[in-house]
Amino acid sequence: MKKAIIGVVTVSDRASRGEYEDISGKAIIEYLKEVIKTPFEIEYRVIPDERDLIEKTLKELADKVGCSLILTTGGTGPAPRDVTPEATEAVCEKMLPGFGELMRQVSLKQVPTAILSRQTAGIRGSCLIVNLPGKPQSIKVCLDAVFPAIPYCIDLIGGAYIDTYEDKVKAFRPSKR
């Protein structure tokens, strides 16, 4: 069984320039370490809000590095420089809008501005790409909601097997008869 490689990409002009610490990407990494039971490695990037660079980074992680999962944080709002969803859609063969719908639904219970969020998800080859919000508390809320479906989705597209600690997140896989 091959070890899963998971990309974590923070999209932030200021964090990429070193003006502040990237707490969002680190929150994703800590979450993954808490919930994933099978061995995995992280490929971590902090890049500016530049659509071409986001697309290039997603392609590199999926195609060259061999990530089965890429989680992005940042760039999903309505501001002019928020272009992560557009970059994700440009590199994916299939979009999975249910991820964004569920993340907005659970986030709206926390904050009314969640309706402004444009998170999405899609598939590139055997890699699932999921856009997450930029705030660590929102990241956890969103990952708790969508992560149960992520391992099975990765199974279906031919990525590495990922299993979770069931007391943290119970991954859904249909029962085998």
Stockholm file with secondary structure:
# STOCKHOLM 1.0

chainA/1-177         MKKAIIGVVTVSDRASRGEYEDISGKAIIEYLKEVIKTPFEIEYRVIPDERDLIEKTLKELADKVGCSLILTTGGTGPAPRDVTPEATEAVCEKMLPGFGELMRQVSLKQVPTAILSRQTAGIRGSCLIVNLPGKPQSIKVCLDAVFPAIPYCIDLIGGAYIDTYEDKVKAFRPSKR
#=GR chainA/1-177 SS CCCEEEEEEEECHHHHTTSSCCHHHHHHHHHHHHHBCSCEEEEEEEECSCHHHHHHHHHIIIIIICCSEEEEESCCSSSTTCCHHHHHHHHCSEECHHHHHHHHHHHHTTCGGGGGCCCCEEEETTEEEEEECSSHHHHHHHHHHHGGGHHHHHHHHTCCCCCBCTTTCCCCCCCCC
#=GC SS_cons         CCCEEEEEEEECHHHHTTSSCCHHHHHHHHHHHHHBCSCEEEEEEEECSCHHHHHHHHHIIIIIICCSEEEEESCCSSSTTCCHHHHHHHHCSEECHHHHHHHHHHHHTTCGGGGGCCCCEEEETTEEEEEECSSHHHHHHHHHHHGGGHHHHHHHHTCCCCCBCTTTCCCCCCCCC
//
